[in-house]
Amino acid sequence: MEPVTHFLTGACIGRAGFNRKSAYATLAAVLAAEAADIDILWGFAGPVEELKHHRGITHTFIAVPVIAAVVVGVVWLIDRIRSSRAKPASGTGDVKRVKAPAALSWGWLYLTAMVAALSHLLLDWTNNYGVRPFFPFNPRWYMGSIVFIAEPLIWALLLLALIMPWLFGLADQEMGARRVRFRGRGWAIFALGGMVALWGWRGFEQQQALTMLAKTQVARDPVIRIALEPYPVNPYHWQAILETHDYYQTAEVNTFNPDSPVAITSDPQLDVMYKPADTPAVEAAKQTLLGRVYLDWGSWAVVRDVGPEPIPGVAPPNLPFNRPWTTVEFSDLRFSNSTLGRLRGQKSPLSGWVYIVDGRDEAAEGMGSREQKTNGTE
């Protein structure tokens, strides 16, 4: 998921009860919930390196205890800084102390950080990008594909859990009521439980969509495999991707009324994409760094030779007139729905490209409009 969901989930984990066990628990949960995405720093080494390492070692079970330990170390440093501010007041021997909301327990802090770090893996599994929790022992990508990568319904639940206690606190102040310590535990538990319930609902609807597809002939030829990709907000709306021997076909599935004649819609003219030919340039592109990384990650990858088509923002190879070059494009059908931009003449998000010269030599490669320089810089 995107960072907002991870941060808000960490805040709710801390306020669900861990903040009653130790000071700084909510801070530790927020930091640990997002810490795995530090791998985006690989983007400084280039877009292909970023794709290679994103959701890599930091998104694994073996990294969770390490991340938790690092977060506890950061909290220890913050505590030391805060403690150093408790200096004797000038002219007196008094000490100005910074009050913590609960006793400091390093054991509870570590457990809090562990739970929050695990939440990151779980959240990333729910969308269709995937995660490799058993890497490096098992490089397989796992994906639930039940929630869109940015889900407003989850934002609403988590924000409600953080805003409502604050509003009730303001109301209590107006009435002169006694201040409630650790306010918001019930709201945090409600939000986390609601998020799990939403996953269950979406998982049920996904299975319903699969059942509907099994009873309906969408493609005219035998289907090899099917994927269902989620849309945001609407749990009844799914994009189906069907693969046959010769082509891919997409379909829109609405599970709200499965018996409706328009519950599954697909246009054989617009929604069919024939598998591109494996030209020598395509085979050469598959052997590049981008090709190896993309095909490892892209479970629905499509690789096609689009001819001498320059990538916007990236200069094509500067060659003599008699030396041919071509662009090989990498895209993934999981990210081709109408929310992200369809493949009907448009560039798919998370697409990559390679300039191939003479049908065999790589001249440049990159993602989007970003070129991967050979020296690791952009």
Secondary structure, 3 states (H helix, E strand, C coil): CCHHHHHHHHHHHHHCCHHHCCCCHHHHHHHHHHHHHHHHHHHHHCHHHHHHHCCCHHHCCCCHHHHHHHHHHHHHHHHHHHHHCCCECCCCCCECCCCCCCCCCHHHHHHHHHHHHHHHHHHHHHCCCCECCCCCCCCCCECCCCCCCCCHHHHHHHHHHHHHHHHHHHHHHHHCCCCCCCCCHHHHHHHHHHHHHHHHHHHHHHHHHHHHHHCCCCCCCCCCEEEEEECCCCCCEEEEEEECCCEEEEEEEECCCCCCCCCEECCCCCCEEECCCCCHHHHHHHCCHHHHHHHHHCCCEEEEEEECCCCCCCCCCCCCCCCCEEEEEEEEHHHCCCCCCCCCCCCCCCCEEEEEECCCEEEEEEECCEECCCCCCC
